[in-house]
Amino acid sequence: MTMQLPANWQLPDEIKRRFGQKGAGKQRAMVANGHLLLVLHKLPQPGSRQRQGIFFLRHPQGIWKCSEGGEGLPRLRKHLKGYSKAEQQLCQEYGQAALAEDYFQILETLAPICRAAKNMMDTLQAAREGVPEDRDIIDLRDWANDVDRTLDLLYTDVKNALEFDLAKRAEEQSRLSLESVRTAQRLNLLAAMFLPLTALCSLFGMNLFNGLEHSPVAFWMILGLGIALGILTQRWILKPSAKA
């Protein structure tokens, strides 16, 4: 953030010395000789890590100025209103969200706004302590506190909803996997049941003379033997599972 203080602002040296050469820095309130300077961050934009600063100066006479021009106090209220509108928009998106992707997208937008709102509230609290007689600062501090609390609760709700959705998906995937295992087990049992019978039928179905071609008794004996071997094979397969 490279924004600098307006050159025409007359500030005490005690405040000027608290600024580095790289820009405004973090959000904070500075009080010296009756002057109050607020360093705030504009509403973070989705996908951007850059924070754009904005300055509000209160003179000892109670006159406010904004680094972007205009009357300082209305611009400060407009600054907080931007956070309030973003909070309302995110609450609406949360109410319409249904998938994990929706919750994740809300969190991605919400996280930097939560941090900025928290720091803004701390800054206004420091301003309240530095200029305790200004009731406008009290109102702004309370407003920022409400926005911060609502955003914090929204962040918790969205995070819980995301974790619940992921857990539900994992449970559903586990259920489908278990059902697939059970289906495969049934198919394996059927294959084990009829494998000996299939082998015997293939053996005695060869075009070789063995003397049993015209014997009904031999047919039933071979069939019974195949079924018995199938049952034994099935029990042998299930035996390790039973021990486990």
N, C-alpha and C positions, 0 to 999 in steps of 0.2 A: 504494500500500500504506500504510494509515493505522494499522497496529497499533503500539501504544506499549509501552514497558517496564512490567512490573508495578510498581505504586506501592510495594509493600512490599519490593522488592529493595534491599538496601544495596550500592551500587556506588561505586567510587572516582570522584571528580569527573573524572578524566582520561578515563574511559569515557563518562560522562554528557555531557561536552562534545562528543563526537563524533557526537551525534544531533541532527538538525534538528527542525523543527517539523512536518514533513509525514509522518513515520513512520520505519520501520526502515531503509529504503533497501536497498542492494545486500547480497548475502551477504558476510560478512566475519567475521574473528576479531579480538577486541580483548583485550589483556592489560595489566593494571596492578595493581601491589601484590599479585601472586599470584592475582588474580581473572582468570578467562577467560570471556569472553562470546562466544557464537556467535550470529550473526544468519543464519538459514537461511530458505530459501523452501520452502514445501510443494510437493508434486508439482503442476505446472501442469495445469490442466484443459483439455480440448479446446475450442477456440473462445473461450477467455477470455484476455484480455491482462493481467488483474489478477493480481498475485502476492501471496499471503498469507504473511506472515512468521511465524516462530516463533523464540523465544529459548531458549537453553540456557546456564545459568550454572554454572560450576565454581568453588567456593570454594577458598581456599588449602588447606583441610583435605582436599580431594578429594571433597567432597560436591557432587552435581549437582542442579540444579533446572531445571524446564521452565516456560515461561510459561503453559502450558495445564494445569498441575497434574500431580500424580503424581511418581513418582521420575524424576529427570532422565535418568540414563544409560539405563534401559530405554526411555524415550520417544525418546531419540536413536537407539537401535538400531531402534526401530519406524519412525522417520522414514526411515532409510536402507533399511529393508525395503520401504517403499512404493515407492521408486525401483527396487529390485531386482525387485519384482513387476511393475511397469510394463514394465521391460526384457524380462522373460520373456513377458509378454502380447504385446508388439510383435514379438518374435521369432517367436512362434506365428502371428501375423497375417501376417508376412512369408512364412512357409512356406506359407501357404494362399493368398497373393495370386496372381492370374493376369493381371489387366488393369492398364492404366496407371492407371485410376481407383483401383484398390486401393492401388497403390504411392504415388500422390499423397496419398491419405487417411492412409496410415501416416506419410509424411513430414510432413504437416501436424500430426500429433500428436507425432511424434518430435522435431521441431526444437526447440521450447521446452524439452522434457525434457532434451535433450542440453545445451543452454546452462545450465540449472539444475544439472544433475549436474556439469558441468565447474566451475562456480563453487563448488558445494558441496565438491568435491574440493580445490580451491585453498584454500577456507576451512579445511578440516580439516588441510591441510598447514601452513598458517600457525599453526593451533592446536598442531600437533605441534612446530613450531619454538619457539613461545612457552612451552609446558609440556613440555619434552623427557622428563621423568621419568615421565609418565603413559602406561603401556602400553595402556590402553584407547583412548586417542586414536590410538595407532599402529594398533591393529586397525581402528578406525573409518576411519582415513585409507586403509588398504589396501583395505578393503571399498569405500569410495567410489571409489577408483582403479579397481578392477575393474569397477564399474558404469559409470563414465565411459568406460573403454576399450571395453567391450562395446557401449554405446550408440553410440559413435563409429564402430565397425566396422559396426554395423547400419545406421547412417545412410548410410555409404558404399555398402554392399551394396544398400540400397533405392534410392538415387539412381542407381546403375549399372543396376539392373534397370529402373527407369523410363525411363532414356535408351535402353536397348537395346530396350524395347518400343516406344517412340516411333519409333526408327530403323527397326525392323522394319515398323511400320505405314506409315511414309513410303515404304519400299522397295516394299511391297506395292501401295501406291497408285500409285507410279511405274510398276510393272509393269502394273497394270491400265490405266493411262492409255496406255502404249505399245502394249498389245494393242488398245485401242480405236482408236488411230491407224492401226495396221496393218489392222484390220478395215475402217475407213473408206477406207483406200487401196485395198484390194481391191475394194470396192464402186465406188469412183470409176473404177478401171481397167475394170471390167465395163461401167459406164455409158458410158465413152469408147469401148469396143470396139463396142458395139451402137448407139451414137447415130447414126452415119451410115447404118447399115443400117435403122434404124427410120425415119429421115427419108426415105430412098429408098422404103421400103415404103409409107409414108404418102403420098408424092407420087404414086407409080404406082398406088396403091390407090384414088385418086379416080375417081369415075364420069365420066371424060372419055375420049373416043375419041382414041387417039394412034397406033393402028396396031400396037401391040405386045401387044395383049391375047391373041392366039392364037399367039404365037411362043415356043416353049420355049427357043430360043437366047437371046432377049432376057431371059427370066426368069433364066437362069443368069448372063448377063452382068451384070445388075443386082445379083444376089446377090454375085457375085465382087467387083464394084465396091464394094458396101457393106462387105464384109469387109476389102478392101484399105484403104479409107478409115478403117475402125475401127483397123486395125493401125497406120496412119500416125498417127492421133490419139493412140493409146496411147503410141507412141514419143515423140511430141512432148511428152506430159505427163511422161514419165519422164526426158526429156533434162535438165531443170534439176537434178533430183535426182542424176543421174549426175555432173554437173559439181561439185555440192556435195561 
